[in-house]
Structures are given as structure tokens and as C-alpha cells.
Amino acid sequence: MSLQSQPKLAIVTGASSGIGASTAHALAERGMRVALIARDTDKLQHVADDLPTQVEPIIVSCDLSDVERIGDHLSPVVDRFGPPDVLVNNAGAGSYQPFLATTAGDHRRSFDLHYHAAAALIRLVLPGMLEAGRGHVINVASISTKVGPWGHSAYTPSKAALASLTETLAAEYHERGVRFSVVKPGIVRTGFFDSPALGRLWRRVSKHAIEPQDVARTIVRLIDRPRIEACFPRSHRVLDWIRAVSPTWACRLVARSSRPARSTEPADLPPQVQAEPMPNASTSTTTVH
């Protein structure tokens, strides 16, 4: 089968659960061949078995935090099937602890997973997209990149770097047929909050939680109606207006809604609390709206 006659290819990172799995499902419904990327092969196989498509999905077990080896895992896919029509950089993990409870290693791992891995994947597929004159890179960031919340000193800056990269690439390549978008979801109901350390926070914010399937629909809609940024829920765009009027007010509002109850800070918080170790994460969430 020639590359021209093959189904369109979509690559989704963090595809073993949450937003990534839901996005893979939505893309498969469009008849696309989906390459599922995450660390856990068993979970990826479960997602693959559930996809509503006759096109066989591709399973790539890959530790995206090992940035130097990403090409080893993904180059064979691109060589066989050609450049993807859609790349969704969704993989992510986060922690919830004050800055002085994190280490330089925590910050490096966060940037490796959220920024450097995404940049490596884009570098791998972008030349082929440009040659074909088509393609869409969709990066999943976080609503926290609008106003930094409490306890996200590693997570939010790395996601903000990803958002900035999206804008720069759009400026450089928008006239050559390749689209770039960044999605900024709010609080997403995923396994991120399964950690007991996040229980009190979850009780405070759960009423604002959105479903991974809703974020996936936002991602897929961008394929038909490309734009540089999409927030979900859309009501979170009010943060732009608040920040424009008073950055101080916006920061205080987000700090108040994201910080833990006083009984948990700082003594009751373990010094190294993480919802999931950075290299094992497969979903992208944020803990503040």
C-alpha cells in the first residue's frame, strides 16, 4: 500500500489513559490510524483493543522523559507510514508541593517530559509535514499557564514553555500548510488526583472538574477549525480579562483557590509529594482552574 493510499496517521502521547486515551478514541472514530505512545504497554494494548476502527493502531512503549531515545522509538513509525497528519503532545505529570520542597531534578524531569519531549517529537515529524504541505501539531498545556497556581513550580513553567513554543512555531510555519495549536484544559477528572496527598485539594476543586472526553472533543475540533489556542471550559478565558485589568488580582484569586487548607501547610505536607512519578505519567492535568 502506498503512503498516499494509507489512512491518515495521528500520533498521541500519554495515550494509555485520561485525555490521551480519549483523544485516540476520538481520532480513531474519524478513521485515522492512531499511534499510541506511553510507557505502559499493557494499558496501551487495552486502549488499542477498545478503539472503534478497522485500522490497526500502533503501540509504541516509550519513556518520553528519555528525550535522547525518542527518535529510536518513533522514527520507524514515521519511516513506514509517513509524516503524521496530526501530532498530539499530551503526555504529562505533575506534583503539588511548594517550591522549596522540590528539587532541581524535579524541575529537569518536568521540562524533559512536557517541553523537551514534545520539541523532539515536533523536530522528528515537522520536516515531513512541511514537505507534504500539511499537518497539525496540537500541544496540551494547562489553564495554569495563564496564572501560576500554588504548588506547581515545576509543572506550570514547563507547560508554559510548551505553550510559547506553539506560538513561535505558528509564527514561523503558518504559511507552509502546517498548523499549531495549544489546548489549555482546566481541572480534569483523571488518575492525577488518586494520590492521598491530593485528597483535600480534590474535595475543594472536584465540583469544577471536566471529563477527559470533553477535552478530547476540543482537541479534535481543532483539526476542522484550527486556531492557536483553545481553553476548555471556555469560561476559563475570563482569566485573560482579569489579568489584563489587574495581574495582582488574578494571581491572588488563583493562589486562594489552589493553595491547600492551612492545616496541611507546610508541616503536614510530605517534603516530596508527587501524584505520580514524573517518568511514569501518561495523562496531562492541572489542579487549579
Contacts in CASP RR format, 6 or more apart in sequence:
PFRMAT RR
TARGET T0000
AUTHOR 0000-0000-0000
METHOD contacts of the structure
MODEL  1
MSLQSQPKLAIVTGASSGIGASTAHALAERGMRVALIARDTDKLQHVADD
LPTQVEPIIVSCDLSDVERIGDHLSPVVDRFGPPDVLVNNAGAGSYQPFL
ATTAGDHRRSFDLHYHAAAALIRLVLPGMLEAGRGHVINVASISTKVGPW
GHSAYTPSKAALASLTETLAAEYHERGVRFSVVKPGIVRTGFFDSPALGR
LWRRVSKHAIEPQDVARTIVRLIDRPRIEACFPRSHRVLDWIRAVSPTWA
CRLVARSSRPARSTEPADLPPQVQAEPMPNASTSTTTVH
3 81 0 8 1.000
3 82 0 8 1.000
6 33 0 8 1.000
6 81 0 8 1.000
7 31 0 8 1.000
7 32 0 8 1.000
7 33 0 8 1.000
7 55 0 8 1.000
8 31 0 8 1.000
8 32 0 8 1.000
8 33 0 8 1.000
8 84 0 8 1.000
8 85 0 8 1.000
8 86 0 8 1.000
9 32 0 8 1.000
9 33 0 8 1.000
9 34 0 8 1.000
9 35 0 8 1.000
9 77 0 8 1.000
9 81 0 8 1.000
9 82 0 8 1.000
9 83 0 8 1.000
9 84 0 8 1.000
9 85 0 8 1.000
9 86 0 8 1.000
10 24 0 8 1.000
10 27 0 8 1.000
10 32 0 8 1.000
10 33 0 8 1.000
10 34 0 8 1.000
10 35 0 8 1.000
10 84 0 8 1.000
10 85 0 8 1.000
10 86 0 8 1.000
10 87 0 8 1.000
10 88 0 8 1.000
11 34 0 8 1.000
11 35 0 8 1.000
11 37 0 8 1.000
11 74 0 8 1.000
11 77 0 8 1.000
11 84 0 8 1.000
11 86 0 8 1.000
11 87 0 8 1.000
11 88 0 8 1.000
11 121 0 8 1.000
11 125 0 8 1.000
12 20 0 8 1.000
12 23 0 8 1.000
12 24 0 8 1.000
12 27 0 8 1.000
12 34 0 8 1.000
12 35 0 8 1.000
12 36 0 8 1.000
12 37 0 8 1.000
12 88 0 8 1.000
12 90 0 8 1.000
13 20 0 8 1.000
13 37 0 8 1.000
13 38 0 8 1.000
13 64 0 8 1.000
13 88 0 8 1.000
13 89 0 8 1.000
13 90 0 8 1.000
13 91 0 8 1.000
13 117 0 8 1.000
13 118 0 8 1.000
13 121 0 8 1.000
14 20 0 8 1.000
14 37 0 8 1.000
14 38 0 8 1.000
14 64 0 8 1.000
14 90 0 8 1.000
14 91 0 8 1.000
14 92 0 8 1.000
14 281 0 8 1.000
14 282 0 8 1.000
14 283 0 8 1.000
14 284 0 8 1.000
15 21 0 8 1.000
15 23 0 8 1.000
15 24 0 8 1.000
15 34 0 8 1.000
15 36 0 8 1.000
15 37 0 8 1.000
15 38 0 8 1.000
15 44 0 8 1.000
15 47 0 8 1.000
15 90 0 8 1.000
15 282 0 8 1.000
16 36 0 8 1.000
16 38 0 8 1.000
16 39 0 8 1.000
16 40 0 8 1.000
16 43 0 8 1.000
16 44 0 8 1.000
16 46 0 8 1.000
16 47 0 8 1.000
16 282 0 8 1.000
16 283 0 8 1.000
17 38 0 8 1.000
17 43 0 8 1.000
17 47 0 8 1.000
17 190 0 8 1.000
17 191 0 8 1.000
17 282 0 8 1.000
17 283 0 8 1.000
18 188 0 8 1.000
18 190 0 8 1.000
18 191 0 8 1.000
18 212 0 8 1.000
18 282 0 8 1.000
18 283 0 8 1.000
19 90 0 8 1.000
19 140 0 8 1.000
19 185 0 8 1.000
19 188 0 8 1.000
19 190 0 8 1.000
19 212 0 8 1.000
19 215 0 8 1.000
19 216 0 8 1.000
19 219 0 8 1.000
19 283 0 8 1.000
19 284 0 8 1.000
19 285 0 8 1.000
20 88 0 8 1.000
20 90 0 8 1.000
20 212 0 8 1.000
20 216 0 8 1.000
20 282 0 8 1.000
20 283 0 8 1.000
20 284 0 8 1.000
21 47 0 8 1.000
21 212 0 8 1.000
22 212 0 8 1.000
22 213 0 8 1.000
22 215 0 8 1.000
22 216 0 8 1.000
23 88 0 8 1.000
23 90 0 8 1.000
23 215 0 8 1.000
23 216 0 8 1.000
23 219 0 8 1.000
23 220 0 8 1.000
24 34 0 8 1.000
24 36 0 8 1.000
24 47 0 8 1.000
24 51 0 8 1.000
24 57 0 8 1.000
25 47 0 8 1.000
25 50 0 8 1.000
25 51 0 8 1.000
25 52 0 8 1.000
25 216 0 8 1.000
26 213 0 8 1.000
26 216 0 8 1.000
26 217 0 8 1.000
26 219 0 8 1.000
26 220 0 8 1.000
27 34 0 8 1.000
27 86 0 8 1.000
27 88 0 8 1.000
27 220 0 8 1.000
28 34 0 8 1.000
28 51 0 8 1.000
28 52 0 8 1.000
28 53 0 8 1.000
28 55 0 8 1.000
28 57 0 8 1.000
29 52 0 8 1.000
29 53 0 8 1.000
30 220 0 8 1.000
30 223 0 8 1.000
31 53 0 8 1.000
31 55 0 8 1.000
32 53 0 8 1.000
32 55 0 8 1.000
32 85 0 8 1.000
32 86 0 8 1.000
33 53 0 8 1.000
33 55 0 8 1.000
33 56 0 8 1.000
33 57 0 8 1.000
33 58 0 8 1.000
33 81 0 8 1.000
34 51 0 8 1.000
34 53 0 8 1.000
34 57 0 8 1.000
34 58 0 8 1.000
35 57 0 8 1.000
35 58 0 8 1.000
35 60 0 8 1.000
35 74 0 8 1.000
35 77 0 8 1.000
35 81 0 8 1.000
35 84 0 8 1.000
36 44 0 8 1.000
36 47 0 8 1.000
36 48 0 8 1.000
36 57 0 8 1.000
36 58 0 8 1.000
36 59 0 8 1.000
36 60 0 8 1.000
37 44 0 8 1.000
37 60 0 8 1.000
37 62 0 8 1.000
37 64 0 8 1.000
37 73 0 8 1.000
37 74 0 8 1.000
37 91 0 8 1.000
38 44 0 8 1.000
38 61 0 8 1.000
38 62 0 8 1.000
38 91 0 8 1.000
38 282 0 8 1.000
39 61 0 8 1.000
39 62 0 8 1.000
39 63 0 8 1.000
39 64 0 8 1.000
39 279 0 8 1.000
39 280 0 8 1.000
39 282 0 8 1.000
40 61 0 8 1.000
40 280 0 8 1.000
40 282 0 8 1.000
41 59 0 8 1.000
41 61 0 8 1.000
43 282 0 8 1.000
44 59 0 8 1.000
44 60 0 8 1.000
44 61 0 8 1.000
45 59 0 8 1.000
48 57 0 8 1.000
48 59 0 8 1.000
51 57 0 8 1.000
58 77 0 8 1.000
58 81 0 8 1.000
60 73 0 8 1.000
60 74 0 8 1.000
60 77 0 8 1.000
61 73 0 8 1.000
62 69 0 8 1.000
62 70 0 8 1.000
62 73 0 8 1.000
62 74 0 8 1.000
63 69 0 8 1.000
63 279 0 8 1.000
64 70 0 8 1.000
64 91 0 8 1.000
64 112 0 8 1.000
64 113 0 8 1.000
64 117 0 8 1.000
65 109 0 8 1.000
65 112 0 8 1.000
65 113 0 8 1.000
65 117 0 8 1.000
65 278 0 8 1.000
65 279 0 8 1.000
66 279 0 8 1.000
67 112 0 8 1.000
67 116 0 8 1.000
67 117 0 8 1.000
67 120 0 8 1.000
70 117 0 8 1.000
70 120 0 8 1.000
70 121 0 8 1.000
70 124 0 8 1.000
71 120 0 8 1.000
71 124 0 8 1.000
74 121 0 8 1.000
74 124 0 8 1.000
75 124 0 8 1.000
78 84 0 8 1.000
78 124 0 8 1.000
78 125 0 8 1.000
78 128 0 8 1.000
82 128 0 8 1.000
83 125 0 8 1.000
83 127 0 8 1.000
83 128 0 8 1.000
83 129 0 8 1.000
83 131 0 8 1.000
83 132 0 8 1.000
83 135 0 8 1.000
84 125 0 8 1.000
84 129 0 8 1.000
84 135 0 8 1.000
85 134 0 8 1.000
85 135 0 8 1.000
85 136 0 8 1.000
86 135 0 8 1.000
86 136 0 8 1.000
86 137 0 8 1.000
86 138 0 8 1.000
86 223 0 8 1.000
87 121 0 8 1.000
87 122 0 8 1.000
87 125 0 8 1.000
87 135 0 8 1.000
87 136 0 8 1.000
87 137 0 8 1.000
87 138 0 8 1.000
88 138 0 8 1.000
88 139 0 8 1.000
88 140 0 8 1.000
88 219 0 8 1.000
89 117 0 8 1.000
89 118 0 8 1.000
89 121 0 8 1.000
89 122 0 8 1.000
89 137 0 8 1.000
89 138 0 8 1.000
89 139 0 8 1.000
89 140 0 8 1.000
89 162 0 8 1.000
90 140 0 8 1.000
90 283 0 8 1.000
90 284 0 8 1.000
91 113 0 8 1.000
91 114 0 8 1.000
91 117 0 8 1.000
91 281 0 8 1.000
91 282 0 8 1.000
91 283 0 8 1.000
91 284 0 8 1.000
92 113 0 8 1.000
92 114 0 8 1.000
92 281 0 8 1.000
92 282 0 8 1.000
92 283 0 8 1.000
92 284 0 8 1.000
93 110 0 8 1.000
93 113 0 8 1.000
93 155 0 8 1.000
93 192 0 8 1.000
93 274 0 8 1.000
93 275 0 8 1.000
93 276 0 8 1.000
93 277 0 8 1.000
93 278 0 8 1.000
93 280 0 8 1.000
93 281 0 8 1.000
93 283 0 8 1.000
94 110 0 8 1.000
94 152 0 8 1.000
94 154 0 8 1.000
94 155 0 8 1.000
94 192 0 8 1.000
94 274 0 8 1.000
94 275 0 8 1.000
94 276 0 8 1.000
94 278 0 8 1.000
94 281 0 8 1.000
94 285 0 8 1.000
95 102 0 8 1.000
95 106 0 8 1.000
95 151 0 8 1.000
95 152 0 8 1.000
95 154 0 8 1.000
95 155 0 8 1.000
95 273 0 8 1.000
95 274 0 8 1.000
95 275 0 8 1.000
95 278 0 8 1.000
96 151 0 8 1.000
96 152 0 8 1.000
96 197 0 8 1.000
96 198 0 8 1.000
96 201 0 8 1.000
96 260 0 8 1.000
96 273 0 8 1.000
96 274 0 8 1.000
96 275 0 8 1.000
96 287 0 8 1.000
97 151 0 8 1.000
97 269 0 8 1.000
97 270 0 8 1.000
97 271 0 8 1.000
97 272 0 8 1.000
97 273 0 8 1.000
97 274 0 8 1.000
98 150 0 8 1.000
98 151 0 8 1.000
98 153 0 8 1.000
98 265 0 8 1.000
98 266 0 8 1.000
98 269 0 8 1.000
99 151 0 8 1.000
99 153 0 8 1.000
101 266 0 8 1.000
101 269 0 8 1.000
101 271 0 8 1.000
101 272 0 8 1.000
101 273 0 8 1.000
102 153 0 8 1.000
102 154 0 8 1.000
102 272 0 8 1.000
103 272 0 8 1.000
106 154 0 8 1.000
106 274 0 8 1.000
106 278 0 8 1.000
107 153 0 8 1.000
107 154 0 8 1.000
107 157 0 8 1.000
107 158 0 8 1.000
109 154 0 8 1.000
109 278 0 8 1.000
109 279 0 8 1.000
110 154 0 8 1.000
110 155 0 8 1.000
110 157 0 8 1.000
110 158 0 8 1.000
110 278 0 8 1.000
111 157 0 8 1.000
111 158 0 8 1.000
111 161 0 8 1.000
112 278 0 8 1.000
113 158 0 8 1.000
113 278 0 8 1.000
113 279 0 8 1.000
113 281 0 8 1.000
114 155 0 8 1.000
114 158 0 8 1.000
114 159 0 8 1.000
114 161 0 8 1.000
114 162 0 8 1.000
115 158 0 8 1.000
115 161 0 8 1.000
115 162 0 8 1.000
115 165 0 8 1.000
118 139 0 8 1.000
118 162 0 8 1.000
118 165 0 8 1.000
119 165 0 8 1.000
122 137 0 8 1.000
122 165 0 8 1.000
122 169 0 8 1.000
125 137 0 8 1.000
126 137 0 8 1.000
126 169 0 8 1.000
126 173 0 8 1.000
126 178 0 8 1.000
129 135 0 8 1.000
129 137 0 8 1.000
129 177 0 8 1.000
129 178 0 8 1.000
130 173 0 8 1.000
130 176 0 8 1.000
130 177 0 8 1.000
130 178 0 8 1.000
133 176 0 8 1.000
133 177 0 8 1.000
133 178 0 8 1.000
134 177 0 8 1.000
134 178 0 8 1.000
135 177 0 8 1.000
135 178 0 8 1.000
135 179 0 8 1.000
136 178 0 8 1.000
136 179 0 8 1.000
136 180 0 8 1.000
136 181 0 8 1.000
136 222 0 8 1.000
136 223 0 8 1.000
136 226 0 8 1.000
137 166 0 8 1.000
137 169 0 8 1.000
137 178 0 8 1.000
137 179 0 8 1.000
137 180 0 8 1.000
137 181 0 8 1.000
138 180 0 8 1.000
138 181 0 8 1.000
138 182 0 8 1.000
138 183 0 8 1.000
138 219 0 8 1.000
138 222 0 8 1.000
139 162 0 8 1.000
139 163 0 8 1.000
139 165 0 8 1.000
139 166 0 8 1.000
139 180 0 8 1.000
139 181 0 8 1.000
139 182 0 8 1.000
139 183 0 8 1.000
140 182 0 8 1.000
140 183 0 8 1.000
140 185 0 8 1.000
140 215 0 8 1.000
140 219 0 8 1.000
140 284 0 8 1.000
141 159 0 8 1.000
141 160 0 8 1.000
141 162 0 8 1.000
141 163 0 8 1.000
141 166 0 8 1.000
141 182 0 8 1.000
141 183 0 8 1.000
141 184 0 8 1.000
142 155 0 8 1.000
142 156 0 8 1.000
142 159 0 8 1.000
142 184 0 8 1.000
142 185 0 8 1.000
142 186 0 8 1.000
142 284 0 8 1.000
142 285 0 8 1.000
142 286 0 8 1.000
143 184 0 8 1.000
143 185 0 8 1.000
143 186 0 8 1.000
143 231 0 8 1.000
143 236 0 8 1.000
143 239 0 8 1.000
143 286 0 8 1.000
143 288 0 8 1.000
143 289 0 8 1.000
144 152 0 8 1.000
144 155 0 8 1.000
144 156 0 8 1.000
144 159 0 8 1.000
144 286 0 8 1.000
144 287 0 8 1.000
144 288 0 8 1.000
145 156 0 8 1.000
145 159 0 8 1.000
145 160 0 8 1.000
145 163 0 8 1.000
145 184 0 8 1.000
146 184 0 8 1.000
146 236 0 8 1.000
146 239 0 8 1.000
146 240 0 8 1.000
146 243 0 8 1.000
147 239 0 8 1.000
147 243 0 8 1.000
147 250 0 8 1.000
147 251 0 8 1.000
147 253 0 8 1.000
147 254 0 8 1.000
148 156 0 8 1.000
148 251 0 8 1.000
148 254 0 8 1.000
148 288 0 8 1.000
149 156 0 8 1.000
149 254 0 8 1.000
149 255 0 8 1.000
149 257 0 8 1.000
149 258 0 8 1.000
149 286 0 8 1.000
149 287 0 8 1.000
149 288 0 8 1.000
150 255 0 8 1.000
150 258 0 8 1.000
150 259 0 8 1.000
150 260 0 8 1.000
150 288 0 8 1.000
151 258 0 8 1.000
151 259 0 8 1.000
152 258 0 8 1.000
152 286 0 8 1.000
152 287 0 8 1.000
152 288 0 8 1.000
155 286 0 8 1.000
156 286 0 8 1.000
159 286 0 8 1.000
162 182 0 8 1.000
163 182 0 8 1.000
163 184 0 8 1.000
163 229 0 8 1.000
166 180 0 8 1.000
166 181 0 8 1.000
166 182 0 8 1.000
166 228 0 8 1.000
167 180 0 8 1.000
167 182 0 8 1.000
167 228 0 8 1.000
169 180 0 8 1.000
170 179 0 8 1.000
170 180 0 8 1.000
170 228 0 8 1.000
173 180 0 8 1.000
174 180 0 8 1.000
179 222 0 8 1.000
179 226 0 8 1.000
180 228 0 8 1.000
181 222 0 8 1.000
181 226 0 8 1.000
181 227 0 8 1.000
181 228 0 8 1.000
181 229 0 8 1.000
181 230 0 8 1.000
182 228 0 8 1.000
182 229 0 8 1.000
182 230 0 8 1.000
183 215 0 8 1.000
183 218 0 8 1.000
183 219 0 8 1.000
183 222 0 8 1.000
183 229 0 8 1.000
183 230 0 8 1.000
183 231 0 8 1.000
183 232 0 8 1.000
184 229 0 8 1.000
184 230 0 8 1.000
184 231 0 8 1.000
184 232 0 8 1.000
184 236 0 8 1.000
185 210 0 8 1.000
185 215 0 8 1.000
185 218 0 8 1.000
185 231 0 8 1.000
185 232 0 8 1.000
185 284 0 8 1.000
185 285 0 8 1.000
185 286 0 8 1.000
186 208 0 8 1.000
186 210 0 8 1.000
186 231 0 8 1.000
186 232 0 8 1.000
186 233 0 8 1.000
186 236 0 8 1.000
186 286 0 8 1.000
186 288 0 8 1.000
186 289 0 8 1.000
187 205 0 8 1.000
187 206 0 8 1.000
187 208 0 8 1.000
187 209 0 8 1.000
187 210 0 8 1.000
187 285 0 8 1.000
187 286 0 8 1.000
187 287 0 8 1.000
187 288 0 8 1.000
187 289 0 8 1.000
188 209 0 8 1.000
188 210 0 8 1.000
188 211 0 8 1.000
188 212 0 8 1.000
188 215 0 8 1.000
188 283 0 8 1.000
188 284 0 8 1.000
188 285 0 8 1.000
188 286 0 8 1.000
189 206 0 8 1.000
189 209 0 8 1.000
189 210 0 8 1.000
189 211 0 8 1.000
189 212 0 8 1.000
190 212 0 8 1.000
190 283 0 8 1.000
190 285 0 8 1.000
191 275 0 8 1.000
191 276 0 8 1.000
191 283 0 8 1.000
191 285 0 8 1.000
192 198 0 8 1.000
192 275 0 8 1.000
192 276 0 8 1.000
192 283 0 8 1.000
192 285 0 8 1.000
192 287 0 8 1.000
193 199 0 8 1.000
193 201 0 8 1.000
193 202 0 8 1.000
193 206 0 8 1.000
193 275 0 8 1.000
193 285 0 8 1.000
193 287 0 8 1.000
194 275 0 8 1.000
195 273 0 8 1.000
195 274 0 8 1.000
195 275 0 8 1.000
195 276 0 8 1.000
197 269 0 8 1.000
197 270 0 8 1.000
197 273 0 8 1.000
197 275 0 8 1.000
198 275 0 8 1.000
198 287 0 8 1.000
200 260 0 8 1.000
200 261 0 8 1.000
200 264 0 8 1.000
201 258 0 8 1.000
201 260 0 8 1.000
201 287 0 8 1.000
204 257 0 8 1.000
204 261 0 8 1.000
205 257 0 8 1.000
205 287 0 8 1.000
205 288 0 8 1.000
205 289 0 8 1.000
208 289 0 8 1.000
210 232 0 8 1.000
210 233 0 8 1.000
212 283 0 8 1.000
214 232 0 8 1.000
214 233 0 8 1.000
215 232 0 8 1.000
218 230 0 8 1.000
218 232 0 8 1.000
219 230 0 8 1.000
221 230 0 8 1.000
222 230 0 8 1.000
231 237 0 8 1.000
236 289 0 8 1.000
239 250 0 8 1.000
239 254 0 8 1.000
242 249 0 8 1.000
242 250 0 8 1.000
242 253 0 8 1.000
243 250 0 8 1.000
254 288 0 8 1.000
257 288 0 8 1.000
257 289 0 8 1.000
258 287 0 8 1.000
258 288 0 8 1.000
259 265 0 8 1.000
260 269 0 8 1.000
END
